[in-house]
Amino acid sequence: MTHWGFARMGRHRRIFLEQTLQDLDRQLAALGSGLLQVQGRPAEQLPVLAQRLGAVGLVCEEIAAPDEEAEVQALRDAGLTVETVWQSTLIDPADLPFDPEAVPDTFTTFRQRLERAGVREAAPWPAPDALAPWPPGLAATPLPLDPAVINTSADPRSSFPYTDPDWQGGERAALSHLTRYCARGLPHSYKDTRNGLTGLDYSSKFSPWLATGALSARQAMAVIRAFEAERGANDGTYWLWFELLWRDHFRWLHRKHGRRLYSARGLSEQPLPTHDSHAFARWTEGRCGDALVDAGLRELSATGYLSNRLRQNCASFLVHDLGGDWRAGAAWFESQLIDYDVYSNQGNWLYIAGRGIDPRGGRLFNTQRQAHDYDRDGAYRRLWSRP
């Protein structure tokens, strides 16, 4: 449970993760191995597993966020040697034109320095052809399927229907989607459509697979570069690079600022945020009285997905109109979003609240104007006028 009284991982995230693990198990089995899942705290379970294997250490992704770093330290305290690998950025640390811990705080400066230096994304590594099997007596044992995975059907209004085989978690669905996205020429229209509110094609929809690691930013960009080579580059393909750089920037900011990004004040000197539990509950339930925001939060609860435009509006309304604690909003998005990413979620909430690196000191969205600009005919609000 979170500090705010709800599950840290809600139903949609659990189902999408379960799909991802099923796909991973099938792919590992095809390479001669398999997925072994255990339940419990890593610091309790992994030392026992290491002892059974005769191992003294393990390798895992380096994630520069407090909870993840605490888990690694707990494993070390339990006697394991832990090697962490920085792996989820588009740009390799060695290719940055500055020390990773000296990353510019503003995204524009970060992007311009990379582009002036001619920095490009690193190439993805090739997949292995085979893997060693588990030792005798220790076979891969995936956990039983969560009943929620078996019994869930997609809301027909969903912009990311993850129960459809084409949209499920896992690398195979991710790569198939990437191929279809480019075959239909959608990278060329990305910049023009990215502020859409509903439908399958208004944005790239890479983020759920990126968030679970089923797709890497480098894989995605390699396919986009191949698309550019064949069909030409334009503002749309550039903007896909631009958005993946934003994702990188939030990662480097975590390397630089660490736990300060999780404090109530963030990087600012603003007063401590307030929290009204009743107003927050109405916000989470889509009952706060603003038609656009309420529609967005209903979509989020019903589907586990929400357009970037609506995420910004919903976050702004909680922080600036309801005077709510940005950390509660960040925790709610963590619980609900199938594409929850610790770096991007924290960075974006800090940005909206004016407690991060936004040079304008936060973003207050006029939701009435936003509705006029992005939902002029009211179609989105009508679509989500009910839960």
N, C-alpha and C positions, 0 to 999 in steps of 0.2 A: 504494500500500500504506500501511496505517496503521503507526504506531510499534509496534503490538502484533502485526504479522505477518500480517494478513489484508486483503483488498481493502476499500477504503473504501466502495465501492458494490457490494453483492452482487447476485446474479441477480434476485431479486424486485424490488428497486428499479430495476434497469436495464430490466426488462420493463415495469413500470408507467410509467416515464418515457418509454420508447419509444412506448407507447400514447398517452400524453399529447401527445407531439410530433406523432404521426400525426394525431390529432384536431385539433390546432392548425393543422397545414398545410392540412387540408381546409377548416377554417373561414376561414382567411386567403384561400385560393383562391376561396371563394364570395364574398368581399368584393373580389376583383380583385387580390389580392396573392399571397403564398405564403411559405413558410418556407425560409430559406436556412440550412443547417447547415454548419459548418466544424469540422474536428477540430484540436485543438492548444490550447496555452495562450492564453487571451484576450489577454494582453499581446503575444503574437507574431502572432496571427491578425487581431485587430480593427484594429490600425493599418494593416495591408495592405489590408483591406477598405475602411476609411475613405478611404484614398488612391485606390482605384479609383472610389469614389463621389464623390470631391471633397469629402468631409466632414471637419470638424475636431473633431467631438465626438460624443458619444453619450449616451443617457439609459438609466439602469438603476435597478432597485430599490435602495434603501438597506437594507442588512442589517448590523446592528450586531454583527457577530461577527468575530473576528480574521482568519480565512482570506479571508472575503469582502471585508473592508476592505483587506487586502493586495492582492487582485486589482485593486481600484479604484485603489489607489495605483500599482500597476505600470502600469496603463493611462495614468495621468497622467504618470508618469515617461517613458513612451514618446511623449509629446507630444500626447495626446488631451485634450480638454476633456470631463470627465465630470460630468454632472448626475445626482445621485441623488435618488430620490423615495421618501419614506416612505409605504407604501401598504397594508401587510398587517394593520393593526390594525382592530378593530371600532370603536374610538373615534378620532376625528380628533384629532391633537395640539392643535389650537386649541380643542377643547372640553374639555380636561382642566381640572379646578379647581386645578391646580398646574403648575409648570414640569415638562416631561417628565423632566428630569434630577434632579428632586426627588421622584420617585415614592416613596410609602411602601414600605418594604421588605417589610412583611407584607401578604399578600393581603387579609385581612379589613379592615384599615384602608383599603387602596386601594379595595376594593369599597364600603365604607360612605361614603367621601368622595364617590365618584361618585354613589351613590344619594341621598345627602343633597342634593347639588347638582342633582339631577334630570337628570344627563347621560344621554343616549341615544346609541345607535349612529348613525353617519353613514349616509346613504342611499347605495346603490351608484350608480355612474355608469352612464348608458345606454351600450349597445354602439354602435359606429359603424355606419353604413349602408354605407360603402364605404371602401376604402383605396387609396392610390396603388400602381400596379404597380412592380415593380423596373425600373430603367433598362435600356435595350436592351443586350444583351450580358452581362447579369448576372441571369440567371433564377434563380428559387428552385430549389434543388437539395437536397432532403432526402437524408440519408445512407441507404444501403441498410438494409433491415430486418435487425436482429440475428437470427441463426438461433434464438436462445433464445426470441424472441417467437413465431416460427412453430411451434416444436416443443414448446411448453410446454402442459400441461393442468393444471387445478386439482386439488389434493388434495381429494377429496370431503368431507373433514372441515373444510375451510376456512370460517372465519367471514367472510372477504372474498375470494370466488372471482374474482380479477381477470381471469381468462381468459374469464369469462362476459361477453357484450356489455353486460349491465346493470351490471357492476361494473368495467369497464375504465377506464383513465385517460382524462382529457379532460373538457371542459366539458359536452358533450352528455350523457354518462352521469351526470355530477354533478347536472345540473339535473333529469334524469329521475328520479334517485334521490330528490332532494329533494321532487319532486312526489308520488311514490309514498309516501314516508315520511309526508307530511302527509295525503294522501288516506286512508291507513289509520288515521289518528288516533294514530300512534305518539308524537308529541310529548307527549301527555297522560300516557303511561306511562313516559316517559324516566327520571324519578327513581327509579321503582320497579324498573326493569330494568337500570339502567346498570352494576351490579356483576355482571352475568352473565358467564359464562366462554366460552360457545360458542353459535353460531347467528347468523342474519342480523339479528335484530331486537332484540337486547338493548341495543344502543347506537345512536347516530345514524349511525355509520359515515361521518360527514362528513370525518374527519381525512385520509384519503389524498388526497382532492381539494383540501382546504385546503392541504396540504403542498406540492403541486405548483403551486398557483396557479390550478388549473382552476376552483375555486370560491373565492369570497372570503367572509370571515366576515360582511361586510355583506350580501352576497347571501343567505346562509343565514338571517341574522336577519330580513331583510325578509320572507322567505317565512314564517318562524315568526310574525312580527307579524301577517301577513295571516291565518294560521291562527287566531291568538288572536282577531282581530276577528270571524271567522266562527263559530268553535266554542268560544271562551272560553279564558281563561288559567287555568293551575293550577300546582301545584308543578313539574310536568314541564316545562312551557314556560319557567318561571322558571329551572329548573336548566340548560337549554340556554344561556340568557343567562349564567348563573353560570359555566359551563365555558368559554364563549368569552371571558369576562373573565379567567379564569385564563391563557388563551392570550395575551391582551393584556398581562397583568402581566409574564409572562416576557420579552416584547419590550421593555417599558419598563425592566425591570431591566437588560437588556443595554445600553440607551442610557445608563443611570446608571453601571454598574459596569464595563462593557467587559471588558478582558482578565483582570481579577481572577477572573471566573467560569470561566476556563480554566486557572488555576493549580492546582497540586496541593492546596493548602490551601483554595482557593476564597475565600470571604469570612470564613473562620474562622481561629482560631489553633491548630487541632488539629495534632498531629504529622503528618508526611508519611505518606501511605498506603503500605502495603506491597503487594507483588504476588508471587503464587506462580503461575508460568506453567502448572504442571501442574494445579493446582486450577482455574485459569481455563479451561483447555482442557476439563476435565471439565464445568464449568459450561456452556460454550457448546454442548457436545455433548449436554446433558441427561443427564449421568452423575454428578451430584454426590451422589446418595443420598437426596434428598428427593423424594418421589413427585410432589408438586404442582409444585415448581419444575422438576423434570426434564420433566414433561409440558408446562409452559409453554414451555420452551426448545426442545423438539422441535416444538411447533406453530410457533414463531417461525421455525425453520430450514426447515420444510416449506412454510410459506405466506407468510412475510413480514408476518404480522399477529399481534397478541396483544391480549387485553383489557387495559384499564387496571388492573383488579384484579391480573391475573397479572404485568403489568409491574412493579408495586410489589413484589410478593412476590419475583420473580426478582432485582430490584435489591437489595432488602434482604438476601436470602440471600448474594449475592456480597459485599456490603460488610460486613455484621455477623456472618454465620455463618462465611464463608470468609476473612474478613479481606482481601478483595481490593481492588484499586485501582478506585475508582469511575470513573476516566477510561477504563479498559479496558472496563468494562461499557457506558459511554456510547458508546464507539467501536463495540462490537459491535452495539448497537441501531441506530446510524447505518448500519452496513453492511447490516443485515437488514430493517429496517422499511420497508414501502412508504409509510408516513405519516411518515417521518423529517422532523422540523422542527428546525432547529438551535437555536432558542430554547427550545422546549418540552423537547427531549431533554436539553439541558444543565441547564436549570432543574430538571427533575424529578430527575435524578440527584444534583445538588447537594442538593436537598431531602431525599431519602432518606438521603444520606450525612451530613447535618448540617453541610454546608459551604456552605450557601446562606443562605436567608432564613427557614427554619423556626424559629419561636420556641421549639419544643420540642427543638431541637438534633439533629434527625434522626428517622427513623422505622424502628424495628425491628419487623418483622412476625413474629409467631409463626405459622409456616406450618402447624403442626398445627391450631391453632385456626382459621386461615383456611380450611383444607380442610374442617373441620367446619362452618363457617358458610356457605361458598359452594359446596362440593362434597360435601354430606353423604352422598349416595348413591354417591359415587366415580365418577360417570359420566364426568366430565371426565378424571380420571386413567386410567380404563380406555380412553377414546377415544385418548389419546396415550401409552399404555403402550409403544408401539413408534414408531420414527421414521416 
